[in-house]
Amino acid sequence: MSTNKIIAKIPDEIIANKIISLRNKKVMIDSDLAKLYGVSTKRLNEQVKRNLKRFPDDFMFRITKDELDKIILNFDHLKT
């Protein structure tokens, strides 16, 4: 039995606009990544935690309160 998957191409500029520089690394906030995949942020984080062996050690990290405050100044859509 084959499964038909619909693959949508996301324009490069949409992805590029979600990438930010933090700790001298190019990163994407989990909520933005979840939206690109069409899942909730909670679900994305659950799946990453369940499958940690599939990801490199530096795949994710927690940001500090100060980092969050600076990011929110530049990206209004991240306000909580």
Secondary structure, DSSP 8 states (H G I E B T S, - for coil): -----------HHHHHHHEEEETTEEEE-HHHHHHHHTS-HHHHHHHHHHTGGGS-TTS-----HHHHHHHHHH-GGG--
